[in-house]
Amino acid sequence: MGLRSDLEAYLEQAREAIASASTLSEVDDARIRFVGKKGLVSTALRRVGEVPPSERPTIGKAANDARNEIEALIAGKLDILARLAQQAALAREKVDVTLPGRPFRYGNKHILQKVYDEAQRIFLGMGFEVAEGPEIESDYYNFVALNIPKDHPARDMQATFYFDDETELRTHTSPVQIRAMLSKHGALPVRLISPGFVYRRDSDNTHSPMFLQFEALAVDVGVTLGDLKGTIEQFAKQMFDQSVKIRLRPSYFPFTEPSAEADVSCTVCGGKGCRTCKGTGWLEILGSGMVHPAVLRNGGYDPSRVTGFALGMGIDRVTMLKYGLDDIRNIYSNDVRFLRQF
Ligand code: DAH
């Protein structure tokens, strides 16, 4: 019986081929060879019609059984190979839980914000409160109310960005003195600080067209220059070091009378004289004075009854002195390599 024994032989060969196949392509080769369209078993099935009719049912069944068995073996083998492939992939992807984690970099406060926060903390501790004002300011608040009328030569001290004759970027935080006094409607005491950005047409390695100022104002019955000096001293000791000394030097500002600039003993050499203090032993940190009577009046206070002191400092400058920086532009260029040092 040619066909029957052929079928038995094919089935035996197929079992062996599938059992020994170890790759997808070997299984596929076996599939094509036995049960593909022109495969041995498929061809045998088509030859069932050639056998005598009495034998057709048994041969036909044998051929179908052979094809079904081979297809089942192939499916089983594919299943096994897929599982092996997955196991191999998992074995390759080892997770080592003992490896150190990737370093996570924390951000930090900007150096200016740090120094400003510290200045604010010191002044809040002395009973001051925070007041704010706009950066786009009227000429009246920025200059006129501070005793600097139009065409006054003192305007040259502060190169200004004007929008028009009546509007400008504020050149200092001093206009907040007027705004805050007016909002108090004559109530006492006035003790305020005002932080904020100010703008001047000025730029080199110690001047930035935008910088951060810090204003303080105290108005009450009997405020003296001694209060001003004590306040500055307390600030300087807490900001820099308890050993720091201060001195007031006579100066001129239109909105204070008398006016003084305050120096701290050099934070680098302690006052002996070095490059930072240019041999003088002193570093200037702020402008100050007793509030001019005209300014008190513009703020709604009676200069025959109350007195006040005011001061204004550059937080940028204090920052440069505190951290020994030599270029103000580093503070604003936002290079994290610089900023993350602090
Ligand atoms: N506004 C001044 C400036 O920007 C600084 C200043 C000086 C502020 C004396 C004051 C002060 O309050 O009393 O140059």
Boltz pocket constraint, residues with backbone or C-beta under 6 A from the ligand:
constraints:
  - pocket:
      binder: B
      contacts: [[A, 171], [A, 172], [A, 173], [A, 174], [A, 215], [A, 216], [A, 253], [A, 255], [A, 256], [A, 260], [A, 286], [A, 287], [A, 288], [A, 289], [A, 309], [A, 310], [A, 311], [A, 312], [A, 313]]
      max_distance: 6.0
